Amino acid sequence: MTANYSTREYREKLYDDLHVRLRDTAILMCAIFIASIGLNMNSTAVIIGAMLISPLMTPIVGLGFGLAIFDTRLIKQSLEVLLTQVLVSLLVSTLYFWISPLSYASSELIARTSPTIWDVLIAIAGGIAGVIGSRKKEANNIVPGVAIATALMPPICTAGYGLANGNVRFLFGALYLFLINCVFIMLINIVGTRILMRKSPLTSFKELSIKMRIGLISLIVLLILPASYSAVTLTIEQARKEGIKQFVGKEFANYTVINQVYKSSNNELVLTVVGDPISEEELETLHQKQASYGIQSVQLKVNQVQNSPTLDSEATKEFYENIDKYIDQKLSEKDSQNDLVKENEADKD
């Protein structure tokens, strides 16, 4: 049978772990450096490796445990270690991205700038697993797994990228994600600890002063609302992309679509097609069919290229398909570069 730490034993363990030691700081600096390289090179495997050796989880767990048992010494130690680790992490990541010759924002960096409600749910689920795993005396892979799932390292490194490049959007978006992870892991640790102590979490909450209760509830609401809005926006965008894909694939199956561009600024879908001429009546029918794909609000514009008598040959169709893929790739690269340039200019202004 697996032995678990008692509340007293676990508190003593945290007392011993929560110190700013040179070796722990060196490990953290190495982990941040590795994670920064992984984000810079868009390498998921490297990022995961960095998260496995990161010591960032311990002070967050200690803070939640300290608040659950009202241990001011443990709370103070946890805050000191956490703040020190955050500052060291920001310093190392900012320095790396400042000297790195690769200044473009990879998809791994961009992914840490727009937290959603799903990040909140991941932090909650990770916190529950962490409460259970951290109390086991024998070695287990639960706590490292929580560190990977909640991804505490990448947001800090992304914030460093924002500082190094003067990008406010990256800085605050990443810090917001880090705050979500910290707060909800901490809250779950408070609740989980009270349950393991066979004490009601509600009783613990009632023991707090009115100001602390209001502050805690306000913090939770302020963290959840923007994340919920981001989740709704992301869901709408994904639904629109899927609707456009199905609409073009089915309604233009008899045409060769050599170019397809969606302009988000004016919600317009521009198609360049080769095939039989499309009449005004057929265009009107296409507009009416958009509703069945959930894209009725998208403005459809069709540019027609005169059909060629040799278009029916397989070689010609393959030729146009290759052109289509090439154009899409180049337009996507250009749009991504333009968006990043605009964001950087806006953030610097």
C-alpha positions as CSV (number, residue, x, y, z in Angstrom):
1,M,0.0,0.0,0.0
2,T,1.3,3.4,-1.0
3,A,2.2,5.6,2.0
4,N,1.1,9.3,2.1
5,Y,2.5,12.2,4.0
6,S,0.5,13.4,7.0
7,T,-0.3,17.1,7.1
8,R,2.5,17.7,9.6
9,E,5.0,15.7,7.5
10,Y,4.0,17.4,4.3
11,R,4.3,20.8,5.9
12,E,7.9,20.0,7.1
13,K,8.8,18.8,3.7
14,L,7.6,22.1,2.1
15,Y,9.5,24.0,4.8
16,D,12.7,22.2,3.7
17,D,12.0,22.5,-0.1
18,L,11.0,26.2,-0.1
19,H,14.3,28.0,0.0
20,V,16.1,30.1,-2.6
21,R,19.1,27.8,-3.1
22,L,21.9,28.3,-5.7
23,R,21.4,24.8,-7.1
24,D,17.7,25.2,-7.6
25,T,18.2,28.7,-9.2
26,A,20.8,27.1,-11.6
27,I,18.3,24.4,-12.5
28,L,15.6,27.0,-13.1
29,M,17.9,29.1,-15.3
30,C,18.8,26.0,-17.4
31,A,15.1,25.0,-17.7
32,I,14.2,28.6,-18.8
33,F,17.0,28.7,-21.3
34,I,16.0,25.3,-22.8
35,A,12.3,26.3,-22.9
36,S,13.2,29.6,-24.6
37,I,15.2,27.8,-27.3
38,G,12.3,25.4,-27.8
39,L,9.8,28.2,-28.2
40,N,12.2,30.1,-30.5
41,M,12.8,27.0,-32.7
42,N,9.2,25.9,-32.5
43,S,10.2,22.5,-30.9
44,T,7.5,21.0,-28.7
45,A,9.8,18.2,-27.5
46,V,12.4,20.6,-26.2
47,I,9.7,22.6,-24.4
48,I,8.4,19.5,-22.7
49,G,11.9,18.6,-21.6
50,A,12.3,22.0,-20.0
51,M,9.0,21.7,-18.1
52,L,10.1,18.3,-16.7
53,I,13.1,19.9,-14.9
54,S,11.4,23.1,-13.8
55,P,11.0,23.7,-10.1
56,L,8.2,26.3,-10.5
57,M,5.4,24.1,-9.2
58,T,6.7,23.7,-5.6
59,P,6.1,27.3,-4.4
60,I,2.6,27.4,-6.0
61,V,1.7,24.2,-4.2
62,G,3.3,25.5,-1.0
63,L,1.3,28.7,-1.2
64,G,-2.0,26.8,-1.6
65,F,-1.1,24.4,1.3
66,G,-0.1,27.3,3.5
67,L,-3.4,29.2,2.9
68,A,-5.3,26.0,3.6
69,I,-3.8,25.5,7.0
70,F,-3.3,29.2,7.7
71,D,0.5,28.9,8.1
72,T,1.9,32.4,7.6
73,R,5.5,31.2,7.7
74,L,4.8,28.8,4.8
75,I,2.9,31.4,2.9
76,K,5.7,33.9,3.2
77,Q,8.4,31.3,2.2
78,S,6.3,30.3,-0.8
79,L,5.8,33.9,-2.0
80,E,9.5,34.7,-1.6
81,V,10.5,31.6,-3.7
82,L,7.8,32.1,-6.3
83,L,8.6,35.8,-6.8
84,T,12.3,35.1,-7.0
85,Q,11.8,32.3,-9.5
86,V,9.5,34.5,-11.7
87,L,12.0,37.4,-11.7
88,V,14.9,35.0,-12.6
89,S,12.9,33.4,-15.3
90,L,11.9,36.7,-16.9
91,L,15.5,37.9,-16.7
92,V,16.9,34.8,-18.4
93,S,14.3,34.5,-21.1
94,T,14.4,38.2,-21.9
95,L,18.2,38.0,-22.2
96,Y,18.0,35.0,-24.5
97,F,15.4,36.5,-26.8
98,W,17.3,39.8,-26.8
99,I,20.5,38.2,-28.2
100,S,18.8,35.6,-30.3
101,P,19.1,36.2,-34.1
102,L,15.6,34.6,-34.6
103,S,13.2,37.4,-33.7
104,Y,10.1,36.1,-35.4
105,A,7.2,34.8,-33.3
106,S,6.8,31.0,-33.7
107,S,3.5,29.3,-33.4
108,E,4.5,28.0,-30.0
109,L,5.1,31.5,-28.8
110,I,1.8,32.8,-30.3
111,A,-0.1,30.0,-28.6
112,R,0.8,31.4,-25.2
113,T,-0.6,34.8,-25.8
114,S,-4.4,34.2,-25.9
115,P,-5.6,32.1,-22.9
116,T,-9.0,30.6,-23.0
117,I,-11.4,29.0,-20.5
118,W,-9.8,25.6,-21.5
119,D,-6.6,26.8,-19.9
120,V,-8.6,27.4,-16.7
121,L,-10.0,23.9,-16.9
122,I,-6.5,22.4,-17.5
123,A,-5.2,24.3,-14.4
124,I,-8.1,23.0,-12.3
125,A,-7.7,19.4,-13.4
126,G,-3.9,19.6,-13.1
127,G,-4.3,21.1,-9.6
128,I,-6.5,18.1,-8.5
129,A,-4.0,15.6,-9.8
130,G,-1.2,17.6,-8.2
131,V,-2.8,17.6,-4.7
132,I,-3.1,13.8,-4.9
133,G,0.3,13.1,-6.3
134,S,2.3,15.5,-4.2
135,R,1.1,13.8,-1.0
136,K,2.5,10.4,-2.0
137,K,5.8,9.5,-0.4
138,E,7.1,7.2,-3.2
139,A,8.3,8.7,-6.4
140,N,5.6,9.2,-9.1
141,N,5.1,10.9,-12.4
142,I,2.0,12.9,-11.4
143,V,3.6,16.1,-10.4
144,P,5.9,16.3,-13.5
145,G,2.9,15.5,-15.6
146,V,1.0,18.4,-14.0
147,A,3.9,20.7,-14.7
148,I,3.7,19.7,-18.4
149,A,-0.1,19.9,-18.6
150,T,-0.4,23.3,-17.0
151,A,2.7,24.6,-18.8
152,L,4.1,27.1,-16.3
153,M,7.4,27.6,-18.1
154,P,6.3,28.6,-21.7
155,P,4.2,31.6,-20.6
156,I,7.1,33.1,-18.6
157,C,9.5,32.6,-21.5
158,T,6.9,34.2,-23.9
159,A,6.7,37.2,-21.5
160,G,10.5,37.4,-21.8
161,Y,10.1,37.4,-25.6
162,G,7.6,40.3,-25.3
163,L,10.0,42.3,-23.1
164,A,12.9,41.7,-25.4
165,N,11.0,42.8,-28.5
166,G,8.9,45.5,-26.9
167,N,5.7,43.6,-27.7
168,V,3.1,44.4,-25.1
169,R,0.5,41.9,-26.4
170,F,2.9,39.0,-26.0
171,L,4.0,40.3,-22.5
172,F,0.6,40.7,-20.9
173,G,-1.1,37.7,-22.8
174,A,1.6,35.4,-21.5
175,L,1.6,36.8,-18.0
176,Y,-2.2,36.4,-17.9
177,L,-1.9,32.7,-18.8
178,F,0.8,32.2,-16.1
179,L,-1.4,34.0,-13.6
180,I,-4.4,31.7,-14.5
181,N,-2.2,28.6,-14.0
182,C,-0.8,29.8,-10.6
183,V,-4.1,31.0,-9.1
184,F,-6.2,28.0,-10.0
185,I,-3.6,25.4,-9.1
186,M,-3.3,27.3,-5.8
187,L,-7.1,27.4,-5.2
188,I,-7.4,23.7,-6.0
189,N,-4.6,23.0,-3.5
190,I,-6.5,24.9,-0.8
191,V,-9.7,23.0,-1.5
192,G,-7.9,19.6,-1.8
193,T,-5.9,20.1,1.3
194,R,-9.0,20.9,3.4
195,I,-10.8,17.8,2.0
196,L,-7.8,15.6,2.8
197,M,-7.8,17.1,6.3
198,R,-11.5,16.1,6.5
199,K,-12.4,19.8,6.9
200,S,-14.9,21.7,4.8
201,P,-13.4,24.1,2.3
202,L,-16.5,26.2,2.8
203,T,-15.6,26.5,6.5
204,S,-12.2,27.7,5.5
205,F,-13.6,30.3,3.2
206,K,-16.0,31.6,5.9
207,E,-13.0,32.0,8.3
208,L,-11.5,34.6,5.9
209,S,-12.3,38.3,6.4
210,I,-15.0,39.9,4.2
211,K,-12.3,41.9,2.3
212,M,-10.3,38.7,1.6
213,R,-13.5,36.9,0.4
214,I,-14.4,39.7,-1.9
215,G,-10.8,39.9,-3.2
216,L,-10.7,36.2,-3.9
217,I,-14.0,36.1,-5.7
218,S,-13.1,39.2,-7.7
219,L,-9.8,37.6,-8.7
220,I,-11.5,34.5,-9.9
221,V,-14.1,36.4,-11.9
222,L,-11.5,38.7,-13.5
223,L,-9.4,35.7,-14.6
224,I,-12.4,33.7,-16.0
225,L,-14.2,36.4,-17.9
226,P,-11.5,37.3,-20.4
227,A,-10.6,33.6,-20.9
228,S,-14.2,32.8,-21.6
229,Y,-14.4,35.6,-24.1
230,S,-11.3,34.3,-25.9
231,A,-12.7,30.8,-25.9
232,V,-16.0,32.0,-27.5
233,T,-14.0,34.0,-30.1
234,L,-11.8,31.0,-30.9
235,T,-14.8,28.7,-31.2
236,I,-16.5,31.1,-33.7
237,E,-13.4,31.4,-35.8
238,Q,-12.9,27.7,-35.9
239,A,-16.6,27.2,-36.9
240,R,-16.3,29.8,-39.6
241,K,-13.1,28.2,-41.0
242,E,-14.7,24.7,-41.1
243,G,-17.9,26.2,-42.7
244,I,-15.9,27.9,-45.4
245,K,-13.9,24.7,-46.1
246,Q,-17.1,22.6,-46.5
247,F,-18.9,25.3,-48.5
248,V,-16.0,25.6,-51.1
249,G,-15.4,21.9,-51.2
250,K,-19.0,21.0,-51.9
251,E,-20.5,24.0,-53.8
252,F,-17.4,24.5,-56.1
253,A,-16.7,20.8,-56.6
254,N,-17.1,21.2,-60.4
255,Y,-14.7,24.1,-60.6
256,T,-11.0,24.5,-60.1
257,V,-10.4,26.9,-57.2
258,I,-7.0,28.4,-58.0
259,N,-7.1,30.9,-55.1
260,Q,-9.0,31.2,-51.9
261,V,-8.6,34.1,-49.5
262,Y,-10.6,35.1,-46.4
263,K,-10.2,38.7,-45.4
264,S,-11.0,39.0,-41.7
265,S,-11.0,42.9,-41.8
266,N,-14.2,43.0,-43.8
267,N,-15.4,39.4,-43.3
268,E,-15.0,38.6,-47.0
269,L,-14.3,35.3,-48.8
270,V,-12.6,35.9,-52.2
271,L,-12.5,32.9,-54.6
272,T,-10.8,32.7,-58.0
273,V,-12.2,29.8,-60.0
274,V,-11.8,28.2,-63.4
275,G,-14.7,26.5,-65.0
276,D,-18.0,27.1,-66.7
277,P,-19.4,30.7,-66.3
278,I,-21.4,31.3,-63.2
279,S,-24.6,33.3,-63.8
280,E,-26.1,35.9,-61.5
281,E,-28.9,33.5,-60.5
282,E,-26.3,30.8,-59.6
283,L,-24.4,33.3,-57.5
284,E,-27.6,34.3,-55.7
285,T,-28.2,30.6,-55.0
286,L,-24.7,30.2,-53.6
287,H,-25.3,33.2,-51.3
288,Q,-28.5,31.5,-50.0
289,K,-26.7,28.2,-49.4
290,Q,-24.1,29.9,-47.2
291,A,-26.6,29.8,-44.3
292,S,-26.6,26.0,-44.3
293,Y,-22.8,26.1,-43.6
294,G,-23.1,28.7,-40.9
295,I,-21.3,31.4,-42.9
296,Q,-24.3,33.5,-43.9
297,S,-22.5,36.7,-42.6
298,V,-19.5,36.1,-44.8
299,Q,-19.4,38.3,-48.0
300,L,-18.7,36.0,-51.0
301,K,-16.8,37.4,-54.0
302,V,-16.1,35.1,-57.0
303,N,-13.6,35.9,-59.6
304,Q,-14.0,33.8,-62.7
305,V,-11.3,32.8,-65.1
306,Q,-12.3,31.8,-68.6
307,N,-12.4,28.1,-69.1
308,S,-9.8,26.3,-71.3
309,P,-10.8,23.4,-73.6
310,T,-7.9,21.4,-72.2
311,L,-8.8,21.9,-68.6
312,D,-10.5,18.5,-68.3
313,S,-7.1,16.7,-68.6
314,E,-5.7,15.3,-65.4
315,A,-2.4,17.0,-66.0
316,T,-4.0,20.5,-66.3
317,K,-6.1,19.9,-63.1
318,E,-3.0,18.9,-61.2
319,F,-1.2,21.9,-62.5
320,Y,-3.8,24.3,-61.1
321,E,-4.0,22.4,-57.8
322,N,-0.2,22.9,-57.4
323,I,-0.6,26.6,-58.2
324,D,-3.4,26.8,-55.6
325,K,-1.3,25.3,-52.9
326,Y,1.6,27.5,-53.7
327,I,-0.5,30.7,-53.7
328,D,-2.2,29.7,-50.4
329,Q,1.2,29.1,-48.8
330,K,2.7,32.4,-49.9
331,L,-0.4,34.4,-48.9
332,S,-0.5,32.7,-45.5
333,E,3.2,33.5,-44.9
334,K,2.7,37.1,-46.1
335,D,-0.4,37.6,-43.9
336,S,1.3,36.2,-40.8
337,Q,4.3,38.5,-41.4
338,N,2.1,41.5,-41.9
339,D,0.0,40.8,-38.8
340,L,3.2,40.5,-36.7
341,V,4.6,43.7,-38.1
342,K,1.4,45.5,-37.4
343,E,1.2,44.1,-33.8
344,N,4.8,45.1,-33.1
345,E,4.3,48.6,-34.5
346,A,1.1,49.0,-32.5
347,D,2.6,47.7,-29.3
348,K,5.7,50.0,-29.7
349,D,3.4,53.0,-30.3
